[in-house]
Amino acid sequence: MTDLVPTPTVPAPDIVRCAYMEIVVTDLAASRAFYVDLLGLHVTEEDEHTLYLRSFEEFIHHNLVLRKGPIAAVAAFAYRVRTPADVDAAEAYYQELGCRTERRREGFTQGIGDSVRVEDPLGFPYEFFYEAEHVERLTQRYDLYSAGELVRLDHFNQVTPDVPRGRAYLEDLGFRVSEDIQDSDGITYAVWMHRKQTVHDTALTGGNGPRMHHVAFATHEKHNIIQICDKMGALRISDRIERGPGRHGVSNAFYLYILDPDGHRIEIYTQDYYTGDPDNPTVTWDVHDNQRRDWWGNAVVPSWYTEASLVLDLDGHPQPVFERTDSSEMAVTVGADGFSYTRKEGAEAAGFKLGAQL
């Protein structure tokens, strides 16, 4: 049985949205070529060791920090909170949980003020901040808008061995569940959770962890994603396309997964849905349904289930990775159970008979 994270007696911080990720890369020039020249993220600030990037519609200093270091890993999953007092609340909340915390009034990165970083109960480096330097929002700079423009940071995805434990902890922190994947015994394999009014700010995927599965940026339309594929083909780097393009069942979003020079996974994402109503229903998918990951029923490449980025502790050392001991989604869907289903045997999807339409 899952040992749940205790619920603190102090109030949780009021989290607004996922705001930025800090990633350690081993070759800053190669990473700059990938994120700026290929993907078109906009440079806010840079020096010989660090690159601060933002998406087209962002008005705070950055959505992505690339910092040169010896080991490719993730240093922070950063969330903006609603008020300066919520930074105090975050610090108190995690201290009551017994987690290690570090507070920097000047911030951990350029452009961000008073912040607290924590090693959370799942082993992830979370950051909470309110103060942020404002920069030009490029919304109407159509002279800078590219055919594959990334307009917003959309979400994180985290790999953890114990998804039910992580789900309960994040629900206590104020996240709401939009969708999940379960089997007939009620075992949860993955869960999508949000603070802003989209499908997710972060997701928990079952597997060996703690690790970062991907960070996702949104485009306006799916043709922007097709352009990225075409550009990568023209540059003869299509081998960096890991999966897609396609459409998810979970979230309904059109997607593409690509790998940066260090193997960090980036999702390009568009066309999910609004979740802001207080009674927004949770969508539960059967783990055997092969349309949950890809609406068109395409198989998922094994690396998507097994590969992920290390995460760092507050001293900058990689967190140990713990194996998932119960059934993984990959084992259920492509292992001993054989092929998964799109329609259960004998069922016609929503009463639709193909022959009647031809």
N, C-alpha and C positions, 0 to 999 in steps of 0.2 A: 504494500500500500504506500502511496506517495506521502512523504513527510512534508506537510504544508509549511510555508514560511509564516511565522506568527504575524498577526496583524498588529501594528503599533497602536498605542493609545493616543498618540499625537496625530493631528490632521495630516493627510497627504498633501504634497504640493499640487497646485492647480496647473497642470501641464497643458500648454496650448497646442504644440505640434512638434514633430521631429524637425530639427533646424539645421544641423550640420553633422558631418562625420569627419573625424581626423584619422587619416590613413598614413601609415609609414610605408614608404616606397624605397627601393634600393637604388634606382637610377632616376633622378629627378628630371633629367632632360628627356628620357624616353617617356616618362609619365606625362610630361608637359605636352609632348607631341600627341599622345593619346587623348588626353582630356581637353586640350585647347585646340590643337590643329585638326584632330579627327572629330571630336564630339562638340566642339564649339563653345565649351564653358568659358565664361568671361573672367579675365584676370582682374582681381581687385588690388592685389599687392603681391610682390614676390621678392625674394632674395636668394642667395646661393643655396640655402638650406630648406626653404619653405615656399610653397605656392598656395595662395588663397584664391579660390574660385567661387563664382556664383552663377546661378541660372538666370535666364532672361528676365523673369518677373520679380526676382528677389530684391528687397530693399535693405536688408541687413548685410553686414560686411561680407559674409561668405556662407556657402552651403557645403563646401568641401575644402579641407586642408590636406595638402600633400606634404609630408615632412620626410626628408631624406634620413634614412637610418639603415642599420645593418641587417635587420630582419623585417620582411614584409608582414605587416600585421595592422590591426585596428587599435588606435589609442583611445578613441572616445566616440560614443553614440550620444550626441548632444540634443537636448530638448529645451525649448524656450518655455518659461513659465509665465504666468499672467501678471505678477507683480514682483517688485524687489523682495517683499516679505516671503514670497514663495521659495526663494533661494534659502532663506533661513529655515523654512518649513522642510525643505528637502534634506538639509543637513541634519536637522533634528530627527526626521523620520528614519533615515538610514542609520544614524547613531543608535537609535532605540532598537533597530533590527540587529545591532552588533556588527554592522558592516564598517569597513575601513572607509574614511572620508578624508578629503583634502579640500580646503577652502583657499581661494586666491581672490582677493579683492580686486586685483588688477587684471584678472582673467588668465586663462591658460593659453590663449591665442590672441593674435592681433585682432582688434575690432570687437572684442567681447569683454565686458566688464566683470563685475563680481560674480563668481561662479563657484560651484561645488562639484567635485568629481567623487564618485563612489565606486567601490568594487561591490556590485550588487549581489543579492543572494544566489544568483545563477552564475556568477563569476564574470559578468560583463562590466566594462568601464563606462558607466553612465555619467553624463554631465547635465547640470541644470543651471540655467542662467536667465536673466531678464535683460540686463543692460547690453546694448549692442549699438555699434556705430552704424548710422544710416548712410547708404550710398545711393547713387542714381539707380532708380528702377528703370529698366530699359524697355518697358512695355511698348512704347511707341517709337523706339529706335529701329524702325523697319530697315534702315540702311545697314544695320548690323545683324538683322534676322536671317539665319541660314535656313536652308531647305530641311535640315534635320534638327532644328533648334530645340534645346532642352529648356523648358520654361519653368519648372519647379522641382525642388526636391520632394519626392513623394513618400518614400518609406524606407525602413530598414527591414532586414530579415535575419533572424538569429537562430543558430543551431544549438539545441540543448538536449541532453539525454532525457530530461523529465518534463515533457510538455504540460501535463496536468499541474504540476507544481508551479511552473512558470506562469501558466494561465491564472491560477488563483492569486499569485503574488501581484501580477500586473492588474488584475481586476481590483485588488485592494488599493493599488496605486491610482486607480481612477480610469483605467482603460476599459473600453467596452468591446465586446466580441461581435464582429460582423459575420464571420464564417468560420467553420472548422471542418476537420476531416476525422471521422470516427469509423470504427468497425461495429459489428453487430453486438459485441460485448461492451460497447461504450468506451473503448480505449481511444483516447485522442492522440492523433498522429501529428496534427498541425493546427494552428489557430491564428486568425487574423484579428488584430486589435487596434482600436483607433482612439484618438483624442480629437483631432480635427474631423470634419464631416465628410470623410471619404472612407473607403473600405479599410484602410489601415495606415497607421504611423509606424507600427512594427508588426512582425509576424514571428511566431515561434515554430520552427521546423524540427521534428524529432531526429536526432542523430548524435554522433559523437561531438561533445562540446565542453565548454563554451567556444563557439566560433562564429564568425560573421559569414552568413550565406551570401547576401548581396545587399547593395544599396541601390535604390531605384530613383531615376529621374523621369519626370513626365514630359511628354510632348503634347501639342495641341491636337494632332490628328495622326491616324495610322500611316498616312503617306509620309510623314516625317521619319517614321521608323524604317519604312522601305528605302528612303533616301540614304539612311545610314548604312543599310545593307549594301546598296549600290556603290556607295563611296568606299566601303571596305573592300568590295570586290575589285573596284578600279585600282585601289592601292595594293592589291595582291596580299591582303591581310585577312581574307575571309576565314582562315583557319582560327581566327580569334572569335568567330561567331560560334558560341557553344550550343545554343538552342534557339529555335525560332527562325523567322517570325511566326507567331501564331496567336490564338486567342485562348485565354484561360477560361475554364469553367468557374473556378473560384475567382471572384472579383469581377468577372466578365471582361477583364482588360485585355487589350491587344499588347503583345509583349515581344521583347527581344533580349536575350542574354549574351553578353560579350565579356571577354576577359582582358584585363589591362596587362601591361608588360610583366607585372609581378604575379599574375593569376588572380587578383582580386576580381570578383564577379560584379558586373554592373548590369542592372536591368533598365531597359528603356520601356516606358509604360504609358498607356493612354486608355481612356474611355471606360473607367470604372464608374461607380454610381454614388449617389448621395446617401448618407447614413445618419443625418443629424436629428431625426425625430427621436423622442425619448422611447418610443415603442418600436423602433426599427427592429424587424425580426432577424434572428440569427439563422443563417443558412447552413445546414449540416450536410456534408457530402459523405457517401459511402467510400471507404478507402479502396474498394475494389472497382470503383467506377472510373474508367480511364478517361472520362471527359472532365474530371475535376481539375486536372493539371493542364489539359489541352482540350478545348471544346471540340476540336476536329478529330480527336481520338488518336493523335500521333503519339508514339512512344516517347518517353523521356529518356535522354541519354544518361547512362549510369553515373557519369561524373557530376551531374547536377545534384544527385543524392549524396555523393560521397566526398566531394571536394569543397573546401571552405577555407576562409582566412583565419589565422590565429588572432586572438585578442590579447591585449597587454594589461598587466596590473598597473597600479599607480606609480610603481617604480620603473615602468617601461620594460618589464620582463614578461615573456609569454606566459599566459595562464596555462596550467596543465589541462590536457584534454581527457575527459572521461568518456568511456564507451557507454553507449545505450545498451541496456541489458535486456529489455523486452523487444518485441518485434518491431523492426523498422518498416517504414512505408515501402522502401525499395524491396525488402524481403517479401512483403505481402504481395506486391504488384508485379514483380518481374522474377521472383524466385520460385520457391517450391510450389506455390499456388498456380503457377503458369500464367496464362493471359488473363487480364482483367476484362470486365465487360463494359460495353456502352449501354446496351439495354439488357435487363435481366431476361433470362430465357423465357420465351413465350410472350414477352411484352412488346407492345408497339408504343414508341415515344409519343405521349400526349394524343394517342389515338390516330396518329398520322400513318397512313398507308401509302408508301411511295408509289405503288402501281396505279393507284387512283389518280395520281397527279400527272401521270405521263401520257 
